[in-house]
Amino acid sequence: MLKIRNLQAGYGNLKVLKNISMHVDQGEIVTIIGANGAGKTTLLSTIAGLLKATSGEIRFEDRDMRSLAPQKIPSLGCVMVPEGRQIFAALSVEENLILGGHVLNRDGRRVLAQQLDHQYDLFPILKERRHQYAGTLSGGEQQMLAMGRALMSKPSLIMMDEPSTGLAPLIVQDIFKVIVRMRDEGKTVLLVEQNAKAALQVADRGYVFETGKVVLQGRSRELLEDVEVKRAYLGKDYGDFYDGKA
């Protein structure tokens, strides 16, 4: 579904991504873990067209993404949930969701209404809060809204940047259960996450980034048992985070 080859990108003279090669297959959760400054967010921004690559290839559904304007990419089925939520605080919950479904305007109101209903099924609290200003939601509710807004466009690939940031552990578990449900419903997920334990316990495969390079990759269970991954990201006693009950 998504293929990246020898990708380089950065900010001015600062080279952040250094010959990144990776892939995401349809129906997978693939996670990227690494320390701050490893290039995780830069990668998502480059795929989404918010940052231009200096060299390399990005292909989504066998289409070259590098030449596309960022506003065109969601209509192809690739969306991003940014770090920090970035909801429209002065609009209602439902207005935020409807904005996320703007690419469905060509499909008519019935399809838009179906998507709204589906988001309210995934996130019942959003239905309760649908007329409330988004800026008055809790952090966890805002994260759910950001996810629901992205899902409104019926994407095939959803990229998520640090969805657990600033959230209580129980809320994080709820968020990750929804991520698994998204995969089970046919979505493909590219997950950037500093909470390596949570990410690897729900993902199918993972990549470890260090200073803009892929230094390790493999099945998630293999990475969970890797000595260096444990030392650097999981600690001595990481235990079980996700119980698999969505």
C-alpha positions in Angstrom: 0.0 0.0 0.0 2.7 2.5 1.1 6.3 2.1 -0.2 9.1 4.5 0.8 12.5 4.2 -0.8 15.7 6.1 0.1 13.7 9.0 1.4 15.5 12.1 2.5 13.9 15.3 4.0 14.7 18.0 6.5 14.4 21.7 7.3 16.7 24.0 5.4 20.2 22.7 5.8 19.2 20.3 8.5 18.9 16.8 7.1 16.5 14.8 9.3 15.5 11.7 7.3 18.5 9.9 5.9 17.7 7.3 3.2 14.6 5.9 4.9 13.2 2.7 3.2 10.1 1.0 4.6 6.7 -0.3 3.6 3.2 -0.6 5.0 0.9 -3.4 3.7 -2.8 -3.2 3.5 -4.6 -4.2 6.7 -1.5 -3.8 9.0 -0.8 -1.7 12.0 2.9 -0.6 11.6 4.5 1.4 14.3 7.5 3.7 14.3 9.3 4.1 17.6 12.3 6.1 18.6 13.5 8.9 20.8 12.6 12.6 20.4 14.4 14.0 17.3 14.6 10.6 15.6 12.6 11.8 12.6 9.3 10.1 13.3 7.1 13.2 12.9 9.2 14.4 10.0 8.4 11.2 8.1 4.6 11.6 8.6 4.8 15.2 7.5 6.7 14.3 4.4 4.2 11.5 3.5 1.3 14.0 4.0 2.9 16.6 1.8 3.4 19.1 4.5 7.2 18.9 4.1 8.9 18.3 0.7 11.3 15.4 0.3 14.7 16.3 -1.1 15.2 12.9 -2.7 13.7 9.4 -2.7 10.3 7.9 -3.4 7.0 7.9 -1.7 4.3 5.7 -3.4 0.8 5.2 -2.1 -1.4 2.7 -3.9 1.4 2.7 -6.6 1.0 6.5 -7.1 3.8 9.0 -6.7 3.0 11.2 -3.7 5.9 13.6 -3.9 4.3 15.7 -6.6 1.0 16.1 -4.9 -0.2 19.2 -2.9 -1.1 18.3 0.7 -4.7 19.2 0.2 -5.0 16.5 -2.5 -3.7 13.6 -0.5 -6.8 12.9 1.8 -9.0 12.4 -1.3 -6.7 9.5 -2.3 -7.4 7.8 1.0 -4.3 8.8 3.1 -5.0 11.0 6.2 -3.0 12.1 9.2 -4.0 12.7 12.8 -1.4 15.3 14.0 0.3 15.4 17.3 -1.5 17.8 19.7 -4.9 17.0 18.1 -5.2 20.4 16.3 -9.0 20.4 16.5 -11.0 23.5 15.7 -11.7 24.7 19.3 -14.4 27.3 18.4 -16.5 24.8 16.4 -18.8 22.1 17.8 -17.8 18.5 17.9 -20.1 17.7 15.0 -18.9 20.6 12.9 -15.3 19.3 13.4 -16.4 15.9 12.1 -18.2 17.3 9.1 -15.2 19.3 8.1 -13.2 16.0 8.2 -15.7 14.6 5.7 -15.4 17.4 3.2 -14.0 15.0 0.5 -17.3 13.1 0.7 -19.3 16.0 -0.5 -19.4 14.5 -4.0 -21.0 11.4 -2.5 -24.0 13.2 -1.0 -25.5 13.8 2.4 -26.4 10.2 3.0 -22.8 9.0 2.9 -21.8 11.9 5.1 -24.5 11.0 7.6 -23.4 7.3 7.6 -19.9 8.4 8.4 -21.1 10.5 11.3 -23.0 7.6 12.7 -19.9 5.4 12.4 -17.8 7.8 14.3 -20.4 8.1 17.0 -20.4 4.3 17.2 -16.6 4.3 17.6 -16.6 7.1 20.1 -20.0 7.3 22.0 -18.8 10.2 24.1 -18.6 12.3 20.9 -22.3 11.7 20.3 -23.0 13.0 23.8 -20.9 16.0 23.2 -21.8 16.6 19.5 -23.2 20.1 20.1 -20.4 21.1 22.6 -17.5 23.4 21.6 -14.6 21.2 20.8 -12.3 23.4 22.9 -14.2 22.4 26.1 -13.5 18.7 25.7 -11.0 16.8 27.8 -7.7 15.8 26.3 -8.8 12.3 25.7 -12.1 13.5 24.1 -10.1 15.8 21.9 -7.9 12.9 20.7 -11.0 10.9 19.9 -12.4 13.9 18.0 -9.1 14.2 16.0 -9.3 10.5 15.1 -12.9 10.7 14.2 -12.4 13.7 12.1 -9.7 11.9 10.1 -11.8 8.8 9.7 -14.7 10.8 8.3 -13.0 10.9 4.9 -13.2 7.0 4.7 -9.4 6.7 4.4 -7.6 3.4 3.6 -4.5 4.6 5.4 -4.5 6.6 8.6 -1.3 8.0 10.0 -1.3 8.8 13.7 1.3 11.0 15.4 1.8 10.4 19.2 -1.9 9.7 20.0 -1.1 9.0 23.7 0.6 12.3 24.4 -0.7 13.9 27.6 -3.4 11.3 28.3 -4.1 9.2 31.4 -3.2 5.5 31.1 -6.8 4.3 31.0 -7.6 6.7 28.2 -4.6 5.6 26.3 -5.8 2.0 26.5 -9.2 3.1 25.1 -7.4 4.9 22.2 -5.3 1.9 21.4 -8.3 -0.4 21.4 -9.9 1.8 18.8 -6.8 1.6 16.7 -7.0 -2.2 16.8 -10.7 -1.9 15.8 -9.8 0.3 12.9 -7.4 -2.4 11.6 -10.0 -5.1 12.2 -12.5 -3.0 10.1 -10.1 -2.9 7.2 -8.1 0.3 7.8 -4.3 0.4 7.6 -2.5 2.3 10.3 0.9 3.9 10.4 1.5 4.7 14.1 4.2 7.0 15.4 4.4 6.6 19.2 6.9 7.3 22.0 5.0 4.8 24.2 6.8 1.9 22.6 5.2 -0.7 24.9 1.7 0.3 23.9 2.5 0.6 20.2 4.3 -2.7 19.9 1.6 -4.6 21.7 -1.0 -3.6 19.2 1.1 -3.4 16.0 1.8 -6.1 13.5 5.3 -4.8 12.6 7.6 -2.0 13.8 10.5 0.1 12.7 13.0 1.7 15.2 14.3 5.1 14.2 17.5 6.7 15.5 18.8 10.0 14.2 16.8 9.8 11.0 17.7 6.2 10.1 16.0 2.8 10.4 18.2 0.9 12.8 15.9 -2.1 13.4 12.7 -3.6 12.0 10.7 -6.7 12.4 7.5 -8.3 13.8 6.3 -6.5 16.9 6.7 -9.5 19.2 10.3 -9.9 18.0 11.0 -6.2 18.8 9.3 -6.6 22.2 11.8 -9.3 23.0 14.8 -7.6 21.5 17.4 -6.8 24.2 18.3 -3.4 22.7 14.7 -2.3 22.3 14.0 -3.4 25.9 17.0 -1.4 27.2 16.3 1.7 25.2 12.5 1.9 25.1 10.7 -0.6 27.3 12.6 -0.7 30.6 13.4 -3.9 32.5 9.8 -4.8 33.3 7.4 -3.6 30.7 4.6 -6.0 31.4 1.4 -6.1 29.4 -0.3 -2.9 28.3 -3.0 -4.1 25.9 -5.4 -7.0 26.8 -6.6 -7.4 23.2 -10.3 -6.9 24.1 -11.6 -4.2 21.7 
